[in-house]
Amino acid sequence: MVGIRLHPMVPPQPRLPLRRPSRARWAVGLTVVVAVLAAVWMVALGSVLPMPVKGGVDWLRGYPAWLRRASLGPEAPPFRGLAASQVGYGPSMVKQFSSPERFASFRVVNASGEVAFEGGPPVREVRTDALGTVRTVWVGDFTPLRAPGRYRIVTDGGLASYPFDVGLGVFDSAVRAVQRAFYYQRAFTEIDAEHAKGPWVHASDAALAPPGVVKGWHDAGDFSLYSASTNSALFWLLSAVADFSPQEDDTGIPESGNGVPDLLDEARWGLDWLLSVQEPGGGFHNTTCQERYGPYGTNWPERMAPYRLGEVGTIATGRAVGTLAFASVLYRPYDTDFAERSLEAAKAGYRFLRERPAENGDGPTCSAMRQDGDAIVGRDVRMYAAAGLLLATGDRRFRVDFEESYQPLQNDPSYLRSNIYAALLYLRASAGDPERQRAIRRELRRRAEEVRRDGERHPFQWAGRTFWGSIAAGFQRTAGFSARPCLEDPVGAAADCEQVLANVHHALGRNYQQMAYVSGLPGVSRGRSHAFHHWLAALDARPFVFPGLVAGGPIAAPEPGDIAVPHGRPIPIWGYWDDPAMPRGASTPLEGRYTDNDSWSTNELDIDWQGVTLYNLYLARWWAAGAPTTRAALPSVPDSPQKGGP
């Protein structure tokens, strides 16, 4: 299990005794008056009031906002219908849904109410302790339905699903939205109305960058740029290019129409930042850090304090070397000069690493992802750097270096651990040692089996984790372990392909909350609509959040400090705890520990999450467009991926 990044950008607040009102409607006006007087009193005497009195005054100040929020009513109860993807399924995909009640039969009906498929009893049932009072979930299967159309499922007991589509291009909109979400997170540039396609715009923040630093992506709901998350996101963007070769040049970003696939254009925005934070000696800085924030709701990207460069270290350098070397291979057909520049930067970074064999340095500036002194991470990044340069150069000395730094593939891939990324790069290298490549494939197959077993035990067939960024953590597992056997043998390893798809379906609606954990997708009935995000909180647009943003998701232990602050100024903050519209408590089931509000521990964002989600969606799109319809016995896995899709 990897560590969890904890970086609440809202100062710690006392947890207030927020009570649901009784006989309070008549008192709202009086409360507002009292709250105004209390606010005046607080401003005048705040510095001398004792803490208990301040807490009471804060409660009065926040009570009108709390009443307004409470009037929205609690959410609809979770899992009261059939859980299925709200985006849909490719014609040849396995198609399953989860029900909180046993059923004898079900129907799939089209938009006109006509029956398109009739199914029988559950194909299996899953016992669970993650859903509160729901202890058993029943699974229905409608895989034989292949005709394109828009449908919903209805059981004989009257439970129904949200509508969804079946079709070859069913994932096109999701791929486009999640990829375009990177544009809104671009740093040191304006986000303009022409390309935003909505109200999510801001002026350029380029003047705030340290000298020489350009581009990159704001990491999350805060504005800093981090080596760890940027390199992880880039690895998955570049892997999507390598595995699926998307050619779209019309996604509506500023570079669209330039003859280069837009996925490569977007990845270059992150690569240019990496190149700009390299020192002449070859080392790379770990962050471009924004250290000062005003109250939540006041932070505009272009109005912040100047950014500060983080430290140069071997950990950030190792990550950048592997990523830039990988990029040099993929950009060569489109821009030889950029490919050469990336490769030379990688080589210079590698010399920096080799000159410091005992160092495992990161740095304290913007320390949310700091890994100073971690020798395991130090080996990881050297392994990743060697694999990238072996792929890019074919120089067999990097085989030796890879072996020197080799780390067993016992952990999940993540922004904190690069060894799985290194192993996946090594498989792409024609100069790699065939025996080591076979060993890596065996280990990946073993880990893929673990992922499948976890999916089989889960009521929604999700194979994930329950720490910060749970949705993406599941996608890291399927992208890191399940995708490679799926791509190399889509017939024999169909179960691995199906596990990737099961994680996709879970994120898009087949879950306890019956919601898509991605914002703004066409055709989705209930999807993510909010986020913890400093810029969006200041903008307060409608819709609040731009399309394609991947949520953190349910976690086992939401942070105690992630609380509602009704008295927040200029806007109230509705965190995970104490939001009257989304009440959660100690008894909330594990799968329900997510709130679509200002919760930073369950509803933030991260470019790392965007990257790995996008990779999984590209695989889903590839499969939907024409996967094999029959399985074969698993053959020996070839030494290199098969060309093309299924």
matplotlib code that plots the C-alpha trace (Angstrom):
import matplotlib.pyplot as plt

x = [0.0, 1.4, 1.4, -1.3, -0.7, -2.2, -2.3, -5.5, -5.4, -8.1, -6.7, -7.7, -11.1, -12.9, -15.6, -18.8, -21.9, -24.1, -27.6, -30.5, -33.1, -36.4, -39.2, -36.6, -38.3, -39.9, -36.5, -34.4, -34.8, -33.9, -31.0, -29.7, -29.9, -28.1, -25.5, -24.8, -24.4, -22.2, -20.0, -19.6, -18.7, -16.3, -14.4, -14.2, -13.2, -12.0, -8.4, -9.4, -12.3, -11.6, -11.9, -15.2, -16.8, -15.3, -16.7, -20.2, -19.9, -18.7, -21.7, -24.0, -22.2, -22.5, -26.0, -27.8, -25.6, -26.2, -30.0, -29.8, -27.7, -30.0, -33.0, -31.5, -32.3, -30.1, -29.0, -31.1, -30.3, -27.5, -27.9, -31.7, -31.7, -29.6, -26.0, -24.6, -22.4, -24.2, -21.9, -22.5, -20.9, -19.4, -21.5, -19.1, -18.4, -19.4, -22.4, -23.4, -25.2, -25.5, -28.7, -29.4, -32.3, -32.7, -34.6, -36.1, -35.9, -35.1, -35.7, -33.5, -35.8, -35.0, -35.8, -39.3, -40.0, -39.7, -38.1, -34.7, -33.5, -35.0, -32.8, -33.2, -32.1, -28.7, -25.6, -23.9, -24.3, -21.6, -21.4, -20.1, -19.5, -18.7, -22.3, -23.9, -27.2, -26.8, -25.0, -25.5, -25.5, -27.0, -25.4, -27.3, -25.8, -27.1, -24.0, -26.0, -27.5, -25.4, -27.7, -26.7, -29.1, -30.0, -31.4, -32.2, -32.6, -35.7, -36.1, -39.3, -39.3, -39.4, -35.8, -34.3, -31.0, -30.1, -30.1, -26.9, -25.8, -24.5, -22.4, -19.0, -18.1, -19.7, -16.4, -15.5, -17.0, -15.5, -12.0, -12.3, -13.6, -10.9, -8.2, -9.4, -9.5, -5.7, -6.2, -8.1, -5.2, -2.5, -0.2, 1.4, -1.0, -4.5, -7.5, -9.6, -13.2, -12.6, -11.0, -12.7, -16.1, -17.7, -17.3, -14.1, -11.6, -8.8, -6.1, -2.5, -0.5, 2.8, 4.3, 4.2, 6.5, 10.1, 12.6, 12.8, 9.9, 7.1, 4.0, 3.1, -0.1, -1.4, -1.4, -4.8, -7.2, -4.1, -1.8, 1.7, 3.4, 5.0, 7.5, 5.8, 2.3, 3.5, 5.7, 3.1, 0.5, 3.0, 3.8, 0.2, -0.4, 2.7, 1.6, -1.7, 0.1, 2.3, -0.5, -3.5, -2.0, -4.9, -4.9, -7.5, -6.3, -9.6, -10.3, -10.5, -7.2, -5.1, -2.8, -5.6, -5.2, -1.4, -1.0, 0.1, -2.3, -3.8, -2.8, 0.9, 0.2, -1.2, 1.6, 4.1, 2.7, 3.9, 7.2, 8.1, 7.7, 10.1, 12.6, 12.3, 13.1, 16.4, 19.6, 22.7, 24.3, 21.6, 19.5, 15.8, 13.8, 11.1, 8.4, 7.3, 5.7, 2.8, 3.1, 0.5, -3.2, -6.0, -9.3, -11.1, -13.0, -10.5, -7.6, -7.4, -4.5, -3.3, -3.6, -1.4, 2.0, 5.0, 6.0, 9.2, 11.3, 11.8, 15.1, 17.1, 17.3, 18.1, 14.5, 12.9, 15.8, 15.4, 11.7, 12.3, 15.0, 12.7, 9.8, 11.8, 13.6, 10.2, 8.9, 11.9, 10.8, 7.2, 7.8, 10.5, 8.0, 6.5, 9.3, 12.9, 14.3, 12.1, 12.8, 16.6, 16.2, 14.3, 16.8, 19.8, 18.1, 17.5, 21.2, 22.3, 20.0, 21.3, 24.9, 23.7, 22.3, 25.4, 27.6, 25.5, 25.0, 24.3, 21.9, 18.2, 17.3, 14.0, 13.5, 11.3, 9.6, 5.9, 6.5, 3.2, 4.9, 8.4, 10.4, 13.8, 16.1, 13.9, 16.4, 13.6, 12.3, 15.8, 16.2, 12.8, 13.7, 17.1, 15.4, 12.9, 15.6, 17.6, 14.6, 13.7, 17.2, 17.4, 14.2, 15.4, 19.0, 19.3, 22.5, 22.9, 24.8, 21.4, 20.4, 23.2, 22.0, 18.5, 19.5, 21.6, 18.5, 15.9, 13.0, 10.6, 7.1, 5.4, 3.7, 1.1, 2.1, 1.6, 3.0, 5.2, 6.6, 8.2, 9.3, 6.2, 6.5, 10.1, 9.2, 6.5, 9.1, 11.6, 9.0, 8.9, 12.7, 13.9, 17.4, 16.1, 17.2, 14.7, 14.9, 14.3, 11.4, 9.9, 10.3, 8.6, 5.7, 5.3, 5.3, 2.7, 0.5, 0.7, -0.3, -3.1, -4.5, -4.6, -6.5, -9.0, -9.5, -10.2, -12.7, -14.5, -15.0, -16.3, -20.0, -19.4, -16.4, -14.1, -10.4, -9.3, -7.8, -9.4, -6.9, -6.8, -7.6, -9.2, -10.8, -7.4, -5.7, -7.9, -7.0, -3.3, -3.7, -5.6, -3.3, -0.2, -1.1, -4.1, -3.6, -0.4, -1.6, -4.9, -3.1, -0.7, -3.4, -6.9, -8.5, -6.5, -6.3, -9.9, -10.5, -7.8, -9.4, -12.7, -11.3, -10.0, -13.5, -15.1, -13.0, -14.2, -17.8, -17.4, -16.1, -18.9, -21.8, -21.7, -21.1, -22.8, -23.4, -24.8, -22.9, -20.3, -17.1, -16.2, -17.8, -19.8, -20.1, -22.9, -25.8, -25.0, -27.9, -26.0, -22.4, -19.8, -20.8, -18.4, -14.8, -12.3, -10.6, -9.3, -9.8, -13.3, -14.3, -13.3, -14.9, -18.2, -19.3, -22.4, -21.7, -19.2, -16.7, -15.5, -16.1, -13.8, -12.6, -12.0, -13.0, -10.9, -13.6, -14.5, -11.8, -11.6, -10.7, -11.8, -9.6, -10.9, -10.0, -12.1, -15.1, -17.8, -17.1, -20.4, -19.0, -16.2, -15.7, -16.2, -18.0, -18.9, -17.0, -18.8, -16.3, -16.8, -17.9, -21.0, -22.5, -26.2, -27.0, -24.6, -24.6, -21.8, -20.9, -19.0, -21.5, -21.4, -20.5, -17.1, -18.4, -20.4, -17.4, -17.4, -19.1, -19.6, -18.8, -15.7, -14.2, -10.5, -10.0, -12.6, -13.5, -10.3, -8.6, -5.1, -3.4, -2.0, -5.6, -6.5, -3.6, -4.2, -8.0, -7.5, -5.3, -8.0, -10.6, -8.5, -8.3, -12.1, -12.6, -10.2, -12.1, -15.5, -14.6, -14.2, -12.9, -12.7, -16.0, -14.5, -11.8, -8.9, -6.7, -4.0, -0.9, 2.6, 2.8, 4.9, 7.9, 6.3, 2.8, 0.7, 0.1, -3.3, -6.5, -8.6]
y = [0.0, 3.4, 6.4, 9.1, 12.7, 14.9, 18.6, 20.3, 23.8, 24.9, 25.8, 23.4, 24.4, 23.5, 20.9, 22.7, 21.1, 21.6, 20.5, 20.0, 22.7, 22.0, 24.7, 26.9, 28.2, 31.1, 31.9, 32.3, 36.0, 36.4, 34.1, 36.2, 39.4, 37.7, 36.3, 39.8, 41.2, 38.3, 38.9, 42.6, 41.6, 39.0, 41.4, 43.9, 41.5, 38.4, 38.8, 38.8, 36.3, 33.0, 29.9, 28.6, 32.0, 32.1, 28.7, 29.9, 33.0, 31.0, 28.8, 31.8, 33.2, 30.0, 29.1, 30.9, 29.1, 25.8, 26.4, 27.1, 24.0, 21.8, 23.0, 21.2, 17.9, 14.9, 13.0, 10.2, 7.0, 5.1, 1.8, 1.9, 0.8, -1.2, -0.2, -0.2, 2.0, 5.2, 5.7, 2.2, -0.8, -1.8, -4.4, -7.3, -6.4, -8.4, -6.4, -6.9, -5.0, -5.2, -5.3, -4.8, -7.3, -10.8, -10.9, -13.8, -12.0, -8.7, -6.8, -4.4, -1.8, 0.8, 4.5, 3.7, 1.2, -1.8, -4.9, -5.5, -8.3, -10.6, -12.1, -14.7, -14.9, -13.7, -15.3, -14.9, -13.4, -11.6, -11.4, -8.1, -6.1, -2.8, -1.7, -1.4, -3.1, -4.6, -7.8, -9.6, -8.2, -10.1, -9.8, -9.9, -10.4, -9.1, -9.7, -11.0, -7.6, -6.2, -3.9, -0.2, 2.0, 3.6, 1.3, 0.8, -2.3, -3.2, -6.2, -8.1, -6.5, -3.0, -1.9, 0.0, 1.4, 4.8, 4.9, 3.9, 3.4, 0.4, 1.1, 1.0, 4.6, 4.6, 5.8, 8.5, 11.3, 10.1, 9.8, 13.3, 14.9, 13.3, 14.2, 17.8, 18.2, 18.6, 21.8, 23.4, 22.5, 24.1, 26.3, 29.6, 30.4, 31.8, 29.5, 31.3, 31.1, 29.8, 26.6, 26.3, 25.7, 27.1, 29.5, 28.0, 30.8, 32.8, 35.2, 34.2, 33.4, 33.2, 36.2, 34.3, 31.5, 31.4, 32.6, 30.2, 27.9, 27.4, 25.3, 22.2, 21.4, 22.6, 19.4, 19.4, 21.7, 23.6, 25.3, 23.8, 21.6, 18.4, 16.0, 12.9, 13.5, 15.1, 12.1, 9.6, 11.4, 11.7, 8.0, 7.0, 9.6, 8.4, 4.8, 5.5, 6.9, 3.9, 1.3, 2.9, 5.5, 7.9, 10.3, 12.9, 16.4, 18.1, 18.0, 21.8, 22.6, 25.5, 23.1, 21.3, 21.2, 21.3, 17.8, 16.3, 14.1, 16.2, 13.6, 14.2, 18.0, 17.8, 15.6, 18.0, 20.7, 18.6, 17.6, 21.3, 22.0, 19.1, 20.5, 23.9, 22.8, 21.1, 22.7, 23.0, 20.3, 17.8, 17.6, 18.4, 20.4, 18.6, 21.2, 24.6, 25.6, 28.0, 28.5, 31.2, 30.9, 33.2, 32.0, 29.4, 31.2, 34.0, 32.3, 33.1, 31.5, 34.9, 36.7, 34.4, 35.2, 34.3, 30.6, 29.2, 26.5, 23.4, 21.7, 19.7, 16.0, 12.6, 11.4, 14.0, 13.6, 9.8, 10.3, 12.9, 10.8, 7.9, 10.0, 12.1, 9.1, 7.4, 10.6, 10.9, 7.7, 8.7, 12.3, 11.4, 10.8, 14.3, 16.5, 15.3, 18.3, 18.0, 14.2, 14.9, 17.7, 15.3, 12.5, 14.8, 16.1, 12.5, 11.7, 14.7, 13.8, 10.2, 11.5, 13.5, 10.3, 8.3, 10.9, 10.6, 6.8, 7.1, 10.1, 9.7, 13.4, 15.2, 18.4, 20.2, 22.8, 22.0, 18.8, 17.0, 14.4, 14.5, 11.3, 12.4, 9.6, 6.8, 4.3, 2.1, 5.1, 5.9, 2.5, 2.8, 6.0, 4.7, 1.5, 3.7, 5.9, 2.9, 1.4, 4.6, 5.0, 1.4, 1.9, 5.2, 4.2, 0.4, 0.7, -2.5, -0.9, 0.3, -3.4, -3.7, -0.5, -1.8, -5.0, -3.0, -1.1, -3.8, -3.7, -6.7, -5.9, -6.4, -3.0, -1.2, 1.4, 4.9, 8.4, 7.4, 4.2, 4.0, 0.4, -0.9, 1.9, 0.8, -2.8, -1.8, 0.3, -2.5, -4.7, -2.2, -2.2, -4.5, -4.4, -5.8, -9.1, -11.7, -13.7, -10.6, -9.7, -13.2, -12.8, -9.5, -10.9, -13.8, -11.3, -9.1, -12.1, -13.0, -9.5, -9.5, -12.7, -10.8, -8.0, -10.4, -12.2, -8.8, -8.0, -11.3, -10.7, -7.1, -6.4, -4.2, -6.1, -3.2, -4.1, -0.9, 0.5, 2.5, 5.3, 8.9, 8.7, 5.3, 5.5, 6.1, 3.6, 0.9, 2.2, 2.0, -1.7, -2.5, -0.3, -1.6, -5.3, -6.2, -4.2, -5.7, -9.3, -8.0, -6.2, -9.0, -11.7, -10.2, -13.6, -15.7, -13.0, -11.8, -12.0, -9.4, -7.2, -7.6, -6.5, -3.3, -2.7, -3.6, -0.8, 1.5, 0.6, 1.0, 4.6, 5.4, 4.3, 0.7, 1.6, 2.0, 5.7, 5.0, 7.9, 8.6, 9.7, 11.8, 15.2, 16.5, 13.3, 13.4, 11.2, 10.6, 11.0, 11.3, 12.4, 14.4, 18.0, 19.6, 19.5, 20.9, 23.3, 26.8, 28.3, 26.9, 28.0, 31.6, 31.4, 29.9, 29.1, 27.1, 24.3, 24.5, 22.0, 21.5, 18.2, 15.2, 15.7, 12.5, 12.4, 11.0, 8.5, 6.7, 6.1, 4.0, 6.9, 10.4, 13.0, 14.3, 17.9, 17.6, 19.3, 21.8, 25.4, 27.2, 30.4, 30.5, 33.8, 34.7, 31.4, 28.5, 25.3, 22.0, 19.3, 15.5, 15.8, 17.8, 18.7, 18.6, 17.9, 15.0, 13.6, 11.1, 9.4, 6.6, 4.1, 5.1, 2.1, 2.0, 2.5, 5.5, 7.5, 10.0, 13.4, 15.4, 18.8, 20.6, 17.5, 17.5, 14.0, 12.4, 14.9, 16.7, 16.0, 15.2, 15.1, 11.7, 10.4, 12.0, 10.3, 6.8, 7.1, 8.2, 5.2, 2.8, 4.7, 4.4, 0.6, 0.5, 2.4, 0.1, -3.0, -1.5, -0.9, -4.6, -7.1, -10.9, -12.6, -16.0, -17.1, -19.4, -21.3, -18.9, -19.4, -18.5, -14.7, -13.3, -11.1, -8.0, -6.7, -7.6, -4.8, -3.0, -3.6, -6.7]
z = [0.0, -0.9, 1.3, 1.3, 0.4, 3.0, 2.3, 3.5, 2.0, 4.4, 7.8, 10.6, 12.0, 15.3, 14.6, 15.5, 17.1, 14.0, 14.9, 12.5, 13.4, 15.0, 14.9, 13.3, 10.1, 12.0, 13.6, 10.4, 10.2, 13.9, 13.4, 10.5, 12.6, 15.5, 13.2, 11.7, 15.2, 16.2, 13.1, 14.0, 17.6, 16.4, 14.2, 17.0, 19.8, 18.0, 19.2, 22.9, 23.0, 24.7, 22.4, 23.8, 23.1, 19.6, 18.9, 19.9, 17.8, 14.8, 15.2, 15.1, 12.1, 10.2, 11.2, 8.4, 5.8, 7.6, 7.4, 3.7, 3.2, 5.3, 3.3, 0.3, 2.1, 2.4, -0.7, -2.1, -0.2, -1.8, -3.7, -3.9, -7.5, -9.9, -10.2, -13.8, -15.9, -16.8, -19.8, -21.2, -22.9, -26.2, -28.1, -27.4, -23.7, -20.7, -19.3, -15.7, -13.0, -9.3, -7.3, -3.6, -3.8, -5.1, -8.4, -10.4, -13.8, -15.4, -18.7, -20.6, -22.2, -24.8, -24.8, -26.2, -23.5, -25.8, -24.3, -26.0, -23.7, -21.1, -18.4, -15.7, -12.1, -10.8, -12.3, -8.9, -5.5, -3.5, 0.3, 1.6, 4.8, 2.9, 2.2, 5.7, 6.0, 2.5, 3.2, -0.1, -3.7, -6.6, -10.1, -13.3, -16.8, -20.1, -22.2, -25.2, -25.8, -28.6, -30.6, -30.4, -28.5, -25.2, -22.5, -18.8, -16.7, -14.7, -12.4, -11.7, -8.3, -9.8, -9.2, -12.2, -13.4, -14.8, -18.6, -20.5, -24.1, -26.1, -29.1, -30.7, -29.7, -26.3, -24.6, -27.1, -25.0, -21.8, -23.3, -24.8, -21.5, -19.2, -21.7, -22.1, -18.3, -18.4, -20.4, -17.5, -15.1, -17.3, -15.4, -16.4, -19.2, -19.6, -19.9, -22.5, -23.5, -27.0, -25.7, -22.3, -24.0, -20.8, -18.0, -16.6, -17.6, -16.0, -17.0, -17.5, -14.4, -16.4, -14.6, -11.3, -12.5, -11.3, -14.0, -16.9, -15.7, -18.2, -18.6, -16.6, -14.8, -11.4, -9.5, -7.8, -6.1, -5.0, -7.5, -6.9, -9.6, -8.4, -10.0, -8.5, -9.9, -13.2, -14.1, -13.2, -15.3, -18.2, -18.0, -18.5, -21.3, -23.1, -22.5, -24.1, -27.1, -27.4, -26.9, -28.7, -31.1, -30.9, -33.9, -32.8, -33.6, -32.9, -29.2, -28.9, -27.2, -28.5, -30.4, -32.2, -36.0, -35.9, -37.4, -34.2, -32.1, -29.3, -26.7, -27.6, -27.6, -24.1, -22.8, -24.2, -21.9, -19.0, -20.7, -21.4, -17.6, -16.9, -19.3, -17.8, -14.3, -15.2, -13.9, -16.1, -14.1, -15.1, -12.0, -11.9, -9.3, -7.4, -7.3, -8.5, -5.3, -4.4, -0.6, 0.2, 0.0, 1.1, 2.5, 0.4, -2.3, -2.8, -4.7, -8.4, -10.3, -11.7, -8.4, -6.2, -4.8, -7.0, -7.1, -5.6, -7.1, -5.0, -4.5, -7.0, -6.0, -7.3, -6.9, -9.1, -11.5, -11.9, -12.6, -15.2, -16.9, -17.5, -18.7, -21.1, -22.5, -23.1, -24.7, -27.1, -28.7, -29.2, -30.5, -33.0, -35.9, -35.2, -34.0, -34.3, -32.6, -29.5, -29.4, -29.4, -26.8, -24.5, -25.0, -24.3, -21.1, -20.0, -20.6, -18.6, -15.8, -15.8, -15.4, -12.4, -10.9, -11.6, -9.9, -6.7, -6.2, -2.5, -2.6, -2.3, -2.3, -2.7, -0.7, 1.9, -0.4, -0.8, 1.0, 0.3, -1.8, -0.2, -0.1, 1.1, 2.3, 1.0, -0.4, -1.9, -3.9, -4.9, -6.4, -8.0, -9.9, -11.0, -12.3, -14.2, -15.6, -16.9, -18.5, -20.3, -21.7, -22.7, -24.7, -26.2, -27.1, -27.2, -25.3, -23.3, -20.5, -19.3, -18.9, -16.3, -14.6, -14.6, -12.9, -10.3, -9.2, -9.8, -7.3, -7.0, -8.3, -5.0, -4.6, -6.6, -9.2, -8.0, -8.1, -5.1, -6.6, -10.1, -10.2, -12.0, -14.6, -15.0, -15.6, -18.2, -20.0, -20.0, -21.7, -24.6, -25.1, -27.9, -26.3, -23.0, -21.6, -22.8, -19.6, -17.5, -19.7, -19.3, -15.5, -15.5, -17.5, -15.0, -12.1, -13.9, -14.5, -10.9, -9.9, -12.5, -10.9, -7.5, -9.2, -10.7, -7.3, -5.6, -8.4, -8.0, -4.3, -4.7, -5.0, -8.0, -9.3, -8.4, -7.7, -5.9, -2.8, 0.0, 0.6, -0.8, -4.5, -4.4, -7.9, -9.5, -7.2, -8.7, -12.2, -11.3, -10.6, -13.8, -15.9, -14.3, -14.0, -16.1, -19.3, -20.5, -20.7, -22.1, -24.9, -25.7, -25.8, -25.8, -26.3, -23.9, -21.3, -21.8, -18.0, -17.5, -20.1, -18.4, -15.1, -16.6, -17.9, -14.6, -12.9, -15.7, -15.2, -11.4, -11.9, -14.3, -12.2, -11.1, -7.4, -4.1, -4.7, -8.2, -9.6, -12.2, -10.4, -13.4, -14.0, -17.0, -19.1, -21.8, -21.0, -17.4, -15.0, -11.8, -11.9, -10.0, -9.9, -7.3, -6.1, -3.6, -6.0, -5.1, -8.5, -9.0, -5.5, -6.4, -9.8, -8.5, -12.1, -13.1, -13.7, -10.8, -12.2, -15.8, -17.6, -17.3, -13.7, -11.8, -8.2, -5.3, -4.3, -1.1, 1.4, 4.6, 6.8, 5.7, 7.4, 10.8, 9.7, 6.5, 8.1, 7.2, 8.0, 7.6, 9.0, 6.3, 4.6, 1.8, 1.3, 3.6, 3.2, 3.1, 3.9, 4.4, 8.0, 9.2, 5.9, 6.6, 2.9, 2.8, 6.4, 7.2, 10.4, 12.0, 10.8, 7.2, 5.1, 3.5, 0.0, 1.1, 2.5, -0.2, -0.5, -3.7, -2.0, -0.8, 0.7, 0.2, 1.4, -0.9, -3.6, -4.7, -8.0, -9.1, -12.5, -11.6, -11.3, -14.6, -16.4, -15.3, -15.7, -19.2, -20.0, -18.7, -20.8, -23.9, -23.3, -22.9, -26.1, -27.9, -26.6, -27.3, -31.0, -31.7, -29.1, -29.8, -29.1, -28.2, -25.8, -26.4, -24.1, -22.7, -25.0, -24.0, -23.9, -26.8, -26.2, -27.7, -27.9, -30.8, -33.2, -33.3, -31.4, -31.3]

ax = plt.figure().add_subplot(projection="3d")
ax.plot(x, y, z, "-o")
ax.set_aspect("equal")
plt.show()
